Amino acid sequence: MTKKITIIGLGAGDLEQLPLGVYRRLKQEQNLYLRTKEHPVVGDLEKEGMEFQSFDAIYEKHDQFSEVYEEITEFLLAEAEKGQVTYAVPGHPLIAERTVQLLLERGPERDTEIEIGGGQSFLDAMFQALAIDPIEGFQLLDGTDLTRDELLLKSHTIIGQVYDAFVASDVKLTLMEKLPDDYEVVIVTAAGSSDEVIKKVPLYELDREMELSNLTSLYVPPVKNEEILYKDFLKLRGIISELRGPNGCPWDKKQTHQSLKKYLIEEAYELLEAIDNDDIDHMIEELGDVLLQVMLHAQIGEDEGYFSIDDVIEGLSSKMVRRHPHVFGDIKADSEEEVLKNWQEIKEQEKAGAVKSLLEGAGKGLPNLLKAYELQKEAAKVGFDWKTAAPILDKVKEEIDELSAEITEQGDREEILLEYGDLLFALVNFARHYDLNPEEALYKANQKFMRRFAYIEQRASENSRNVEDYTLDELDAFWHEAKQQGL
């Protein structure tokens, strides 16, 4: 016996819009199942004597749509074991019908033929009801599984499967991540039928206006206001491209990778300052400035024909997936130590075959204080490190003595510079053993110095005198006052 399920669509509207072939098939079927009887066509066909079994009761059994679709699919496949089955769904079987996709996937596995018997899509009725042309750019999305990253704000967007206020609420919150709360959207119910209802509402009222219906879809018009698009990455990319384009900004057009280096360092440090001050607004601004530097470098790469931001993102995404097999693969890592161990092993595998120093690339591009930290950390991985901090302090004292001796002997500037560098390197090593970030420590020292010096300036101005008019001992007294006040 041939096992077969034929799937036909009930169309988007009422009986008048139902194709003749589909109508005849529905009338003559003896083993007919409907995903839902809540459809304009069904009531008319019932009056003409159509017999069927619907799956509406299954919707009441489950909290998740996925569970509903799973049960319907398995029931139909089981029924096909007994004889041929006809399954009718709203609209067209191949548009926004998860049960149909599940049947197409599993039918061959069960030696069951799945035949698509046609039907009219609700999209035609939607385009007509809304008077829109999809060639201008169109996307169809599932309201039960909507994410912000799917949204193409400059396209006509139809969101189907908006069954009720709960789904509408999720859709609303997702849209509000990219659109203003009062952005006008359109609720369309029973498009193309005599019961068609079209209602325009501000986005924030969407879930208050929705009623239970499997014939309801949401239309989001294309965004015309450029400022709304400022949250969109593609808009940012276009802005940067225009800045460096023929009619762009003279300053941006003349920049190179080399000329921008100092700005990247400056912006990174300003971001660190915002983080240290726990200043969220400032963090947003400074992260934007850092991103601007990334975008400018990527645009220069694209202008010169070497790489684009797509290559940057692709490389980063690939590396993150590759180096996190415990997240994206089947490797287990239950602790931070295991994660770091896996990361290092994968990193070494990626660079297998290349003969080079362990320290090659360590701290690449970092300020030298941080680079020293990274060099020492890499060397420590192979045992080239002191076990305790005590000998490091001895090394610091040794470097101070050598620096003092070089100064006392009036050595040349280059030798003094080298000895001073050795002292800094030893101090960084001491910081590393106590898990202190030397750059952060120096930053805090700078901030403290600035606060106390500002106090000195304030005390000096109280007597209507300039700072330079005071002796060093007087200024030092002010300094101690600031220190006692906790500045």
C-alpha positions as CSV (number, residue, x, y, z in Angstrom):
1,M,0.0,0.0,0.0
2,T,1.3,3.4,-0.9
3,K,1.5,5.7,2.0
4,K,0.7,9.3,1.0
5,I,-0.3,12.6,2.5
6,T,-1.7,15.2,0.2
7,I,-1.5,18.8,1.5
8,I,-3.8,21.5,0.1
9,G,-4.2,25.2,1.0
10,L,-7.5,26.8,2.0
11,G,-6.4,30.1,0.7
12,A,-6.4,33.5,2.4
13,G,-10.0,34.6,2.2
14,D,-13.5,33.2,1.8
15,L,-15.1,30.7,-0.5
16,E,-15.2,33.1,-3.4
17,Q,-11.4,33.1,-3.6
18,L,-10.9,29.3,-3.3
19,P,-9.5,27.8,-6.5
20,L,-12.0,25.4,-8.2
21,G,-9.7,22.4,-8.1
22,V,-9.1,22.8,-4.4
23,Y,-12.8,23.3,-3.8
24,R,-13.7,20.0,-5.6
25,R,-11.0,18.1,-3.7
26,L,-12.2,19.3,-0.3
27,K,-15.8,18.4,-1.2
28,Q,-14.9,14.8,-2.2
29,E,-12.3,13.9,0.4
30,Q,-13.3,11.2,2.9
31,N,-10.2,11.3,5.1
32,L,-9.7,15.1,5.6
33,Y,-7.8,16.8,8.4
34,L,-7.6,20.5,9.0
35,R,-4.9,22.2,11.0
36,T,-7.6,24.5,12.2
37,K,-11.3,25.1,11.4
38,E,-11.0,28.8,12.3
39,H,-11.0,29.9,8.7
40,P,-13.6,31.7,6.5
41,V,-13.8,28.9,4.0
42,V,-14.5,26.1,6.5
43,G,-17.9,27.5,7.7
44,D,-19.2,27.7,4.1
45,L,-18.0,24.2,3.3
46,E,-19.6,22.8,6.4
47,K,-22.9,24.1,5.2
48,E,-22.3,22.2,2.0
49,G,-21.8,19.0,3.9
50,M,-18.0,18.8,4.1
51,E,-16.7,16.4,6.8
52,F,-13.4,16.8,8.5
53,Q,-11.4,16.5,11.7
54,S,-9.5,19.5,13.0
55,F,-6.5,19.8,15.3
56,D,-7.8,22.8,17.3
57,A,-8.0,20.7,20.5
58,I,-4.2,20.1,20.3
59,Y,-3.5,23.8,20.6
60,E,-5.3,23.7,23.9
61,K,-3.1,20.9,25.2
62,H,0.3,22.6,24.8
63,D,2.0,25.8,25.8
64,Q,4.5,25.9,23.0
65,F,3.7,26.0,19.3
66,S,6.5,23.6,18.6
67,E,4.8,20.9,20.7
68,V,1.6,21.5,18.7
69,Y,3.3,21.1,15.4
70,E,5.1,18.0,16.6
71,E,1.9,16.2,17.6
72,I,0.1,17.1,14.4
73,T,2.9,15.8,12.3
74,E,3.3,12.5,14.1
75,F,-0.5,12.0,14.1
76,L,-0.7,12.5,10.3
77,L,2.2,10.2,9.6
78,A,0.6,7.5,11.8
79,E,-2.7,7.9,9.9
80,A,-0.9,7.6,6.6
81,E,0.1,4.1,7.7
82,K,-3.6,3.1,7.5
83,G,-4.5,4.9,4.3
84,Q,-4.1,8.0,2.2
85,V,-4.6,11.3,4.0
86,T,-5.5,14.8,3.0
87,Y,-4.3,17.6,5.2
88,A,-5.6,21.2,4.7
89,V,-3.9,24.3,6.0
90,P,-4.7,28.0,5.8
91,G,-3.1,29.9,2.9
92,H,-0.6,28.0,0.8
93,P,1.0,24.9,2.2
94,L,4.6,26.1,1.5
95,I,4.2,29.5,3.1
96,A,4.5,29.9,6.9
97,E,3.4,26.3,7.6
98,R,5.8,24.6,10.0
99,T,3.8,21.3,10.1
100,V,4.2,21.1,6.3
101,Q,8.0,21.5,6.6
102,L,8.1,18.8,9.2
103,L,6.1,16.4,7.0
104,L,8.4,17.1,4.1
105,E,11.4,16.3,6.3
106,R,10.0,13.1,7.9
107,G,7.9,11.7,5.1
108,P,10.8,10.1,3.2
109,E,12.1,8.7,6.4
110,R,8.8,6.9,6.9
111,D,8.4,5.8,3.2
112,T,5.5,8.2,3.0
113,E,4.9,10.3,-0.1
114,I,4.1,14.0,0.6
115,E,2.3,15.8,-2.2
116,I,1.6,19.5,-2.3
117,G,-1.8,20.0,-3.8
118,G,-1.8,23.8,-4.2
119,G,-3.6,26.7,-2.7
120,Q,-3.6,30.4,-2.7
121,S,-1.1,32.3,-0.5
122,F,-2.2,35.0,1.9
123,L,0.6,37.1,0.6
124,D,-1.3,38.0,-2.6
125,A,-4.2,39.2,-0.5
126,M,-1.9,41.1,1.8
127,F,-0.2,42.9,-1.1
128,Q,-3.5,43.8,-2.5
129,A,-5.0,44.9,0.8
130,L,-2.0,47.1,1.6
131,A,-1.4,48.3,-2.0
132,I,2.4,47.5,-1.8
133,D,4.8,46.2,-4.4
134,P,7.2,43.6,-3.0
135,I,9.8,44.3,-5.7
136,E,10.7,47.4,-3.6
137,G,12.1,45.0,-1.0
138,F,10.0,42.5,1.0
139,Q,10.5,40.1,3.9
140,L,8.1,37.6,5.5
141,L,8.9,36.7,9.1
142,D,7.5,34.4,11.7
143,G,6.0,36.2,14.7
144,T,6.5,33.2,17.0
145,D,10.2,33.2,16.4
146,L,11.2,36.8,15.7
147,T,14.6,38.3,16.4
148,R,15.8,41.8,15.9
149,D,18.7,40.8,13.7
150,E,16.2,39.5,11.0
151,L,14.7,42.9,10.6
152,L,15.4,44.8,7.4
153,L,14.0,48.2,8.2
154,K,14.1,49.6,4.7
155,S,11.9,46.8,3.3
156,H,8.2,46.0,3.4
157,T,7.9,43.6,6.3
158,I,5.0,41.2,6.9
159,I,5.0,39.3,10.2
160,G,2.8,36.2,10.1
161,Q,1.7,33.8,12.8
162,V,0.7,36.7,15.1
163,Y,-2.0,34.5,16.6
164,D,-2.9,36.5,19.8
165,A,-1.9,39.2,22.2
166,F,0.9,37.1,23.7
167,V,2.7,36.7,20.4
168,A,1.9,40.3,19.6
169,S,3.6,41.4,22.9
170,D,6.8,39.5,22.0
171,V,6.7,41.0,18.5
172,K,6.2,44.5,19.8
173,L,9.1,44.2,22.2
174,T,11.4,42.9,19.5
175,L,10.4,45.7,17.1
176,M,10.8,48.4,19.8
177,E,14.5,47.4,20.0
178,K,14.9,49.0,16.6
179,L,11.9,51.2,16.1
180,P,10.4,54.2,18.0
181,D,7.5,53.3,20.4
182,D,5.1,55.3,18.3
183,Y,6.1,53.9,14.9
184,E,2.9,53.2,12.9
185,V,2.3,49.5,12.0
186,V,-0.7,47.9,10.4
187,I,-2.8,44.9,11.7
188,V,-4.4,43.0,8.8
189,T,-7.0,40.4,9.6
190,A,-8.7,38.0,7.0
191,A,-7.0,39.8,4.1
192,G,-8.9,39.3,0.8
193,S,-12.1,38.1,2.4
194,S,-15.4,39.9,3.0
195,D,-14.3,40.1,6.7
196,E,-11.1,41.9,5.9
197,V,-10.0,44.4,8.6
198,I,-7.1,46.8,8.3
199,K,-6.1,48.8,11.4
200,K,-3.2,51.2,11.9
201,V,-1.8,51.5,15.4
202,P,1.3,52.9,17.1
203,L,3.7,50.1,17.9
204,Y,3.3,50.5,21.7
205,E,-0.4,49.6,21.4
206,L,0.1,46.5,19.2
207,D,-0.6,43.9,21.9
208,R,-3.6,45.8,23.2
209,E,-5.3,45.8,19.8
210,M,-4.7,42.2,18.8
211,E,-7.5,39.6,19.0
212,L,-7.2,35.8,18.8
213,S,-7.1,34.9,15.1
214,N,-5.0,32.7,12.9
215,L,-5.8,35.1,10.0
216,T,-4.0,38.1,11.5
217,S,-0.7,39.4,10.2
218,L,1.3,42.5,11.0
219,Y,2.7,44.9,8.4
220,V,5.7,47.1,9.2
221,P,6.2,49.8,6.6
222,P,9.7,50.6,5.4
223,V,11.5,53.2,7.5
224,K,11.9,56.5,5.7
225,N,13.2,58.6,8.5
226,E,17.0,58.3,8.3
227,E,17.5,59.0,12.0
228,I,15.5,55.8,12.9
229,L,18.1,53.9,10.9
230,Y,20.9,55.1,13.0
231,K,20.7,51.9,15.1
232,D,21.2,49.8,12.0
233,F,24.8,48.6,11.2
234,L,24.3,48.9,7.5
235,K,23.4,52.6,8.0
236,L,26.7,53.1,9.9
237,R,28.6,51.4,7.2
238,G,27.0,53.6,4.6
239,I,27.9,56.8,6.6
240,I,31.5,55.8,6.9
241,S,31.7,55.0,3.1
242,E,30.2,58.4,2.3
243,L,32.6,60.2,4.6
244,R,35.5,58.7,2.6
245,G,33.7,58.9,-0.8
246,P,34.3,61.5,-3.6
247,N,32.0,64.0,-1.9
248,G,33.0,63.2,1.6
249,C,35.0,64.9,4.4
250,P,38.5,66.1,3.4
251,W,39.9,64.9,6.8
252,D,38.4,61.4,6.6
253,K,39.5,61.0,3.0
254,K,43.1,61.7,3.7
255,Q,43.4,59.3,6.6
256,T,45.6,56.1,6.4
257,H,46.1,53.1,8.7
258,Q,49.2,54.8,10.0
259,S,47.7,58.2,10.6
260,L,44.7,56.7,12.6
261,K,46.9,54.7,15.0
262,K,47.1,57.4,17.6
263,Y,43.4,58.0,17.6
264,L,42.7,54.3,18.3
265,I,45.0,54.4,21.3
266,E,43.4,57.7,22.6
267,E,39.8,56.4,22.2
268,A,40.7,53.1,23.9
269,Y,42.1,55.0,26.9
270,E,39.1,57.3,27.1
271,L,36.9,54.2,27.1
272,L,38.9,52.8,30.0
273,E,38.4,56.0,31.9
274,A,34.6,55.8,31.4
275,I,34.7,52.2,32.6
276,D,36.7,53.2,35.7
277,N,34.2,56.0,36.4
278,D,31.3,53.6,35.9
279,D,29.9,56.2,33.6
280,I,27.4,54.4,31.3
281,D,26.6,57.3,29.0
282,H,30.3,58.0,28.6
283,M,30.9,54.3,27.9
284,I,28.3,54.3,25.1
285,E,30.0,57.3,23.5
286,E,33.5,56.0,23.8
287,L,32.6,52.5,22.6
288,G,31.1,54.3,19.6
289,D,34.4,56.2,19.1
290,V,36.4,52.9,19.2
291,L,33.9,51.4,16.7
292,L,34.4,54.4,14.5
293,Q,38.2,53.6,14.4
294,V,37.5,50.0,13.4
295,M,35.0,51.1,10.7
296,L,37.5,53.7,9.3
297,H,40.3,51.1,9.1
298,A,37.9,48.7,7.4
299,Q,36.7,51.3,4.9
300,I,40.3,52.2,4.1
301,G,41.0,48.5,3.5
302,E,38.0,48.3,1.2
303,D,38.9,51.5,-0.6
304,E,42.4,50.1,-1.3
305,G,40.9,46.8,-2.4
306,Y,42.5,44.6,0.3
307,F,39.7,43.8,2.8
308,S,36.4,45.1,4.1
309,I,34.4,45.0,7.3
310,D,32.8,41.8,6.1
311,D,36.3,40.1,6.2
312,V,36.9,41.5,9.7
313,I,33.5,40.1,10.9
314,E,34.0,36.8,9.2
315,G,37.4,36.3,10.7
316,L,36.2,37.2,14.1
317,S,33.1,35.0,14.0
318,S,35.1,32.1,12.6
319,K,37.7,32.4,15.4
320,M,35.1,32.7,18.2
321,V,33.3,29.6,17.0
322,R,36.5,27.7,16.5
323,R,38.0,28.6,19.8
324,H,34.8,27.9,21.8
325,P,34.0,24.3,21.1
326,H,32.5,24.0,24.5
327,V,29.8,26.4,23.3
328,F,29.5,25.7,19.6
329,G,30.7,22.1,19.6
330,D,30.7,19.0,21.7
331,I,33.8,19.7,23.9
332,K,33.1,20.0,27.6
333,A,34.6,22.8,29.7
334,D,33.2,23.3,33.2
335,S,35.7,25.8,34.5
336,E,37.6,28.9,33.4
337,E,40.8,27.0,33.6
338,E,39.6,24.4,31.2
339,V,38.3,27.1,28.8
340,L,41.7,28.8,28.8
341,K,43.5,25.5,28.3
342,N,41.3,24.6,25.3
343,W,41.8,28.1,23.9
344,Q,45.6,27.8,24.1
345,E,45.6,24.3,22.6
346,I,43.4,25.4,19.7
347,K,45.5,28.5,19.1
348,E,48.6,26.3,18.9
349,Q,46.9,23.9,16.5
350,E,46.0,26.8,14.2
351,K,49.7,27.9,14.1
352,A,51.1,24.4,13.8
353,G,54.0,24.0,11.4
354,A,55.2,27.6,11.8
355,V,58.6,27.7,13.6
356,K,58.7,30.8,15.8
357,S,59.4,32.1,19.3
358,L,56.8,31.5,22.0
359,L,56.8,35.3,22.5
360,E,56.1,36.2,18.9
361,G,52.9,38.1,18.8
362,A,52.6,38.4,22.6
363,G,51.2,41.8,23.5
364,K,51.2,42.7,19.9
365,G,50.1,46.4,19.4
366,L,49.8,47.0,23.2
367,P,51.4,49.9,25.0
368,N,54.8,48.7,26.2
369,L,53.8,48.5,29.9
370,L,51.1,46.0,29.0
371,K,53.3,44.3,26.5
372,A,55.8,43.6,29.2
373,Y,53.0,42.0,31.2
374,E,52.0,39.8,28.3
375,L,55.6,38.8,27.5
376,Q,56.2,37.7,31.1
377,K,52.9,35.8,31.2
378,E,53.8,33.8,28.0
379,A,57.2,32.9,29.4
380,A,55.6,31.8,32.7
381,K,53.6,29.2,30.8
382,V,56.7,27.2,30.1
383,G,58.1,27.6,33.7
384,F,60.3,30.7,33.1
385,D,59.1,32.5,36.2
386,W,59.7,32.9,39.9
387,K,57.4,30.9,42.1
388,T,57.0,33.7,44.7
389,A,57.1,37.4,44.8
390,A,60.1,37.7,47.2
391,P,62.9,37.2,44.6
392,I,61.1,39.7,42.4
393,L,61.4,42.4,45.1
394,D,65.0,41.5,45.3
395,K,65.3,42.0,41.6
396,V,63.5,45.4,41.8
397,K,66.0,46.5,44.5
398,E,68.9,45.2,42.3
399,E,67.6,47.3,39.3
400,I,67.3,50.4,41.5
401,D,70.9,50.0,42.6
402,E,72.1,49.5,39.0
403,L,70.1,52.6,37.9
404,S,71.5,54.6,40.8
405,A,75.1,53.5,40.0
406,E,74.7,54.5,36.3
407,I,73.4,57.9,37.4
408,T,76.2,58.3,40.0
409,E,78.8,57.4,37.4
410,Q,77.2,59.9,35.1
411,G,76.7,57.2,32.5
412,D,75.4,58.2,29.1
413,R,71.7,58.7,28.5
414,E,71.3,55.4,26.6
415,E,72.6,53.3,29.5
416,I,70.4,55.2,32.0
417,L,67.4,54.6,29.7
418,L,68.2,50.9,29.6
419,E,68.5,50.6,33.3
420,Y,65.3,52.5,33.9
421,G,63.6,50.1,31.4
422,D,64.9,47.1,33.4
423,L,63.4,48.6,36.6
424,L,60.0,49.1,35.0
425,F,60.1,45.6,33.6
426,A,60.8,44.2,37.1
427,L,58.0,46.2,38.6
428,V,55.6,44.9,36.0
429,N,56.7,41.4,36.9
430,F,55.9,42.1,40.6
431,A,52.5,43.4,39.6
432,R,51.8,40.2,37.6
433,H,52.5,38.0,40.5
434,Y,49.8,39.8,42.5
435,D,47.4,39.8,39.6
436,L,47.6,43.6,39.3
437,N,47.2,45.3,36.0
438,P,50.2,47.7,35.7
439,E,48.4,50.0,33.3
440,E,45.4,50.2,35.6
441,A,47.7,50.9,38.6
442,L,49.5,53.7,36.8
443,Y,46.1,55.1,35.6
444,K,44.9,55.2,39.2
445,A,48.2,56.9,40.3
446,N,47.7,59.5,37.6
447,Q,44.1,60.2,38.7
448,K,45.2,60.5,42.3
449,F,48.0,62.9,41.3
450,M,45.5,65.0,39.3
451,R,43.1,65.2,42.2
452,R,45.8,66.2,44.7
453,F,47.3,68.8,42.4
454,A,43.9,70.2,41.7
455,Y,43.6,70.6,45.5
456,I,47.0,72.4,45.6
457,E,45.7,74.8,42.9
458,Q,42.5,75.4,44.8
459,R,44.4,76.2,48.0
460,A,46.7,78.5,46.2
461,S,43.8,80.4,44.6
462,E,42.2,81.0,48.1
463,N,45.0,83.4,48.8
464,S,44.9,85.0,45.4
465,R,48.3,83.7,44.5
466,N,49.6,81.5,41.7
467,V,51.0,78.1,42.4
468,E,54.4,79.1,41.2
469,D,54.5,81.8,43.9
470,Y,54.7,79.2,46.7
471,T,57.8,77.4,47.9
472,L,58.1,73.6,47.4
473,D,57.6,73.1,51.2
474,E,54.4,75.1,51.1
475,L,53.1,73.1,48.1
476,D,54.1,69.9,49.8
477,A,52.1,70.9,52.9
478,F,49.0,71.4,50.7
479,W,49.7,67.9,49.2
480,H,49.7,66.3,52.6
481,E,46.4,68.1,53.4
482,A,44.9,66.5,50.2
483,K,46.2,63.2,51.2
484,Q,44.7,63.4,54.7
485,Q,41.3,64.3,53.1
486,G,41.5,61.0,51.2
487,L,42.0,62.7,47.8
